[in-house]
Amino acid sequence: MDAKSSKSIETNRTAPLADETIARRRMRVAGRMLGSLLLGGVAILGSILIFRKGLLPLIDAAFHPGPEWLSVFRRVGILLTAVGGYWAFVHWHEKRAAAELRLRPIQLLLGGASGAAMVALPMAVLFAFGVYERVLFRGASPALLDVAALICIAAILEELAYRCLLFRILERTWGTEWALAVQAVVFALQHVENVEQGGISDMVTMLIAVTVTGLLWGAVFTLARNLWVVAAHHAAWNFTILLSGLPLSGIEDWRMLAPLESRFAGPDWLTGGMFGPESSLLVIASTTVAVVLLLRAARRRGAFFAPAAVPDTVSTKS
């Protein structure tokens, strides 16, 4: 047997071994990713469950705060324990400082202002062209403070789960681009129940719209790398829609508390239909432009991460 044939046989033997090693490495990487997601979810949800089923009943039994104060304790406690559970996961499992939990007041204010402006501008255009019509002005209601608190807590919890946990762990394995896409789709699917009474077109439009907003908040997080900044953007966006008297993500319950009473006077593709302004073509288009600009800025700043490296070949020694 000549040297050329011997080399060919050796290559054929090592190629399957190399492929097998790469496959095992990829399985290990995927397993670590899923394990981290599971452990992070347990840390957050478990902390909330311990508070709701353990500490909150003790507070009620010991202090008898009454329904209103008990509601306040419940909301604040859920928020604090969720953030605390995430901090514990980062501190003990990832063994690093949770930099994304640091409070940055100026950036937080900018995040809130930009979130309100980004949805207010296209909505103002739709009001100006008669797509939305103001029926009457009620003025501010004290109950709005309670709703604002709920919106803020919900935004923080969603950003903690979808951007700080899901996106960040996916990004570590799959890279920023894939992680952005996956977390946005998962975020959109979570809103399916908001349009269960609608038709196929309502469902499809909602999924597109919420995927785009999921990309928006993913882009804000990619650029800021801070929970409170992206949560402020999210909460201000939602509260601005609420103040207009239009449906918020398909929710009608709070419309009676809004300072404005408004109605639709245009086609669903412009009004957003039952899901509200977020499903309006104008809002989707303007949000898409914002996503592109934010991601370009994030890429220029070096905020994008590549997928976890997997060796293409395995060196062998004779």
N, C-alpha and C positions, 0 to 999 in steps of 0.2 A: 504493500500500500504506500503510495507516494505521500509527500508532505501535504499536498493540496487536498487530497481526499481526507486525510487525518484532520486537517483544520476544519473542513466542512462538517465532519461528524461531531467534532467538539462544539462547533457553533450550534448545531441542532440540539445538542444536549443541554447547553446552557441557556438557550432562548426560552424554553418552557419554564426553567427555574427562575429566570428573571421575571417573566410574566406573572408567575405565581407569587413571587416576593412583592411585586408592585401591587397585585390584587390584595394581598394580605395587609400591606401598608394602608391602602385605601380603606379597607374594612376597618382597620384600627382607628384611622382618622375619623371615619363616619361614626364609629361606635363612641369615640370620645365626645364628638359633637352632640349626639343624641343623649348621651349620659349627662353632659353638662346642661342641656336644655331641660331634661327631666329633673335633675337636682335643683336647678334654678327655679323651675316651676313649683317644686315641692317646698322650697325655702320660702317663696312668696306666699303661695296659697296656704301652706301649713301655718305660717305666722298669722295670717288673717284668721284661719280657723281656730287656732288656739286662743286668739283674742276674743272672737265672737262667742265661742262655746265655753271658754274658761274665765277670762278676766272680766269681760263685760257683765256677765251675771253676778260676779262677785261685787263689782262696783254698784250694780243696781241693788243687791241685797244689803250692802253695807251702808250706802249713803242715800238711797231712795231719791234719786235726783229728779224724778218726774219724767214724763214722756219727751218733752222738748229737750231737756238737758241730756237725757239718755241718748236721744238721736244725735246730738252734737258729739257726745263721747264716742258713739259708735262710728261716726264718719271719720273723726280725727284719729281714733284708734286704728281703724282699718288702714288709713293712709300711712300712719307712722309704722305700724307693724309690717306692712307690705314693703316699705322702703327699708326698714330694719332687716327684714328677711333677705332682701336683695343685697344689702351691705354685707351681711354675714356670709352669703354665698360667695361674693367677690373676695372677701377678706380671707376666708378659710379654704375655699376650693380653688380659686384662681390665684390666691396668695399675692395680691396687689392692692394698692390704694384705690378706692372707688372714686377716681377723679371726676367721673360723670355726675356725681352727687354734690359736687361743690357748688355753693350758691354764688352766682355772679350777677349782682343786681342790675348793672347797666345792660348787660346782654339780655337779661330776663325782660327788662322793660322794652328793649328793642324787639325781642321776639314777640311779645304781646302786641306791640304797636303794628308790626309788620303783618301778624296774623289777622288782626282786625282789618287792616287796610286792604289786604289781598282779596278778601271776600267782599268787603264793603264797596270797592270800586266797581266791579262788574254788576253788583246788585243795584248800585246807584244808576248805572247806565240803563238797566232794565226798568227801573222806576221812571227814569226820564223819558223813555220811549213808550211808556204805557203798558209794558208787559206785566208789571206788577202795579197795582193801584192801591193807594192809601184810602181806607174807608173812614177812619177817624183816628184822633190822637187821644189816648187815655191818660198819658202821663205816667211817671214812674210809680211803681208799686213797691211797698216794703218787702213783699214776698219775693221780689227779684233777687234780693241778697241771698235768700235761701237757695234759689235756683242757681245763682252764680257760684255758690259754694259747691253744690253738687256737680256742676259742669267742670269746675277746677279739679275736684277730686277725681272725677271720671277721667279727665284728660291726663292727669298725672299717672293714674293706674294703667291706662292704656299705653302711654309712652314707656312706662317702666317695663311692661310686658312685651310690647311689640318692638320697640326700638332698643332699649337698654339690654334686654335679655335676648329675644329672638334674633333681631337683626345683628347684634354685635357678635353672637356666637356663630351664626351662619357666616358672617363676614370673615371670621377667623379661619374658617375651613374652606369656604367657596369663593372668597373674595368679595369686594364691595358690590360689584355690579349684580352678581347673582343674588346676593343677600338682599339687596334693595328690591329686586323683582319678587322674590319669594315672600318676604315679609309683607309687601304691599298686597299681594293676592290673598294671603291668609287674613290680613286685616279686613279686606273687602268681604270675604266669605263670612266673617263674623257678623256682618250687618244684614245678612240675607233675611232674617226674620223681620226686619223693619219694613219690608215690602211684600210680605207673604200674601197680602190681600190684593196685590197688583197683578198685572199681566206679565207676559214674557218680556215685552219691551221695557217695562218698568224695572224688571229684574236685571236685564242686560245693561241698561243705562246706569243703574245703580252700581253694578259691579265695576263698570268702567270708571265711573266717577270716583268711587271710594278707593279703587286701585291707584288712581292718580293722586288723591289726597294722601294715601299711604306712602306713595313715592315722595310727595312733598315733604311730609314729616320725616321720612327717612333721609331726605336730602338735607333738611335743617339739622338733623342729628349728626349726619356725616360731617357737616361743616362746623357745628358748634361743639359736638361731643359732650353735651350737657343735658341732663334730664330736664332741668327747670326751664331752660330756654325753649326746648321743643314743646314742653307741656304748656308754657305760656302762649306760644304761637297757636297751639291746638285749642286751648280754652278760649282765647280771644276770638278765634275764627268762629267757634260754636256760639259764643255769647252774642256776637255781632248778628248772626243769623236770627237768633232768638229775639233780639231787640227789634228786628224788622217786622215781626208779626207773621213770619212765614214758617212753614214746617222745618224743623231741624232734624235732619237725617230720618225723615219719615215720622217723627214724633209730633203729635198734635197737642199733647196734654198741656204744654206750657204756653201755647199761643195766646190764651186769655190773659196771661200776666204781662205780655209785652206792651211797651208804651204805645206802639202802633197796632192798629188792626188793619191788615192788608189782605188783598185777594189777588188771585191770578186773573189776568185778562189777555193772555196770549197762549200760543200753542205749547204743549208739554215739552217739546224739545228746547224751548227757550225758558220756560218757567221752572223746569225740573220736575214737574208733575208731583206725584204724591211724596216723593223723597225730599222735595224742596230745592232751593237754589244750588246745592252741591251737584245736582244732576242736570243743571242747565248747561247747554252747549257752550255758552259764553264763559261760564265759570270753569268748566272743564278745560277750555282752550287757554284761558288766562293762567290757570294753575299749571298746565303743561309747560307753558313758556317759563314760568317761575322755576319749575323743576329743572329744566334744561340749564337755566342761568345759574342756579344754586350748585348743580353738579359740576358745571364747568369751573365755578369758583373753587369748589372743594378739590377738584382734580389739580388745579393750578397750585393750590396750597399743599399738595402732597397728602391729602386726607384719604385717598383711595388705597385699599390694601389688595394685594395679589392673593390668589388662592394658596392654600397650604401646599408646599412643594412635595411632589411625589417623584422619585427618581425614574427616569425613562429607561435606564439600563442598570444592570447590576454587574460590577466588575468581578471577575473571577481570577484566581491565581492558580497557575499550573503547579 
